[in-house]
Amino acid sequence: MTTETAQSKGRTLKGTVVSDKMTKTVVVEVLRLKKNEKYKKFFKVSARYQAHDEKGEYHVGDIVIIQETRPMSKQKRWIVREKVGSVAA
């Protein structure tokens, strides 16, 4: 098994960094649309994930891709893979 195959396991999500105050950890907020079955109306649902950031290179407002990985601490089960862009703050 190659390293690239091992890294591709698990879900990947795209979100915005909302906090970078912890050491080697960022909080990423992921927005998605959910549909109300009765009224057929879409509404936004957000979820926050703590993701591992080894070098501390991601900051508030960055749009990043996170990937599911092994548990690294009590709440940290994601790792930041790459930066996609930045939100104008």
C-alpha positions as CSV (number, residue, x, y, z in Angstrom):
1,M,0.0,0.0,0.0
2,T,1.5,3.4,-1.0
3,T,1.4,6.5,1.1
4,E,-1.0,8.2,-1.3
5,T,-3.5,5.4,-1.1
6,A,-3.4,5.5,2.7
7,Q,-3.9,9.3,2.8
8,S,-7.0,9.1,0.5
9,K,-9.1,7.2,3.0
10,G,-11.8,8.9,5.0
11,R,-14.1,11.8,4.1
12,T,-12.9,15.2,2.9
13,L,-14.8,18.4,3.6
14,K,-14.3,22.0,2.6
15,G,-14.7,24.8,5.2
16,T,-13.6,28.0,6.7
17,V,-11.1,28.4,9.6
18,V,-12.9,30.3,12.4
19,S,-10.3,29.9,15.2
20,D,-6.5,29.4,15.2
21,K,-5.8,30.2,18.9
22,M,-4.8,26.6,19.9
23,T,-1.4,25.2,19.3
24,K,-1.3,22.9,16.2
25,T,-5.1,23.0,16.0
26,V,-7.6,25.0,14.0
27,V,-11.4,25.0,14.2
28,V,-13.0,24.7,10.8
29,E,-16.7,25.5,10.2
30,V,-18.3,23.5,7.4
31,L,-21.6,24.8,5.9
32,R,-24.0,22.6,4.0
33,L,-27.6,22.9,2.7
34,K,-30.3,20.7,4.0
35,K,-33.8,20.4,2.5
36,N,-37.1,20.5,4.5
37,E,-39.1,17.5,3.2
38,K,-42.5,19.0,3.8
39,Y,-42.0,22.5,2.4
40,K,-39.1,21.7,0.0
41,K,-37.1,24.7,1.3
42,F,-33.3,24.6,1.7
43,F,-31.7,25.9,4.9
44,K,-28.1,26.1,6.0
45,V,-26.6,23.8,8.6
46,S,-23.1,24.3,10.1
47,A,-20.8,22.0,11.9
48,R,-17.5,22.8,13.5
49,Y,-14.5,20.4,13.4
50,Q,-11.2,20.6,15.2
51,A,-8.4,19.9,12.7
52,H,-4.7,19.2,13.1
53,D,-2.4,22.0,11.8
54,E,1.2,20.8,12.4
55,K,3.0,24.0,11.3
56,G,0.4,26.6,12.3
57,E,0.2,27.9,8.7
58,Y,-3.6,28.3,8.5
59,H,-5.4,31.4,10.0
60,V,-8.9,32.8,10.5
61,G,-10.6,33.3,7.2
62,D,-8.7,30.7,5.2
63,I,-10.8,28.3,3.2
64,V,-9.3,24.8,3.6
65,I,-9.9,21.1,2.8
66,I,-9.9,18.8,5.8
67,Q,-9.6,15.0,5.8
68,E,-10.8,12.5,8.3
69,T,-7.9,10.6,10.1
70,R,-7.2,8.6,13.2
71,P,-8.1,10.2,16.6
72,M,-5.3,12.6,17.6
73,S,-6.9,13.8,20.8
74,K,-10.3,13.7,22.6
75,Q,-12.0,15.9,19.9
76,K,-9.5,16.1,17.0
77,R,-10.2,13.5,14.2
78,W,-9.4,15.7,11.2
79,I,-6.2,17.0,9.5
80,V,-5.9,20.1,7.3
81,R,-4.8,18.9,3.8
82,E,-4.6,22.2,1.8
83,K,-5.6,25.8,1.6
84,V,-8.1,26.6,-1.2
85,G,-8.5,30.3,-0.8
86,S,-9.2,33.1,1.7
87,V,-12.3,35.0,2.7
88,A,-11.9,38.8,2.6
89,A,-12.2,39.8,6.3
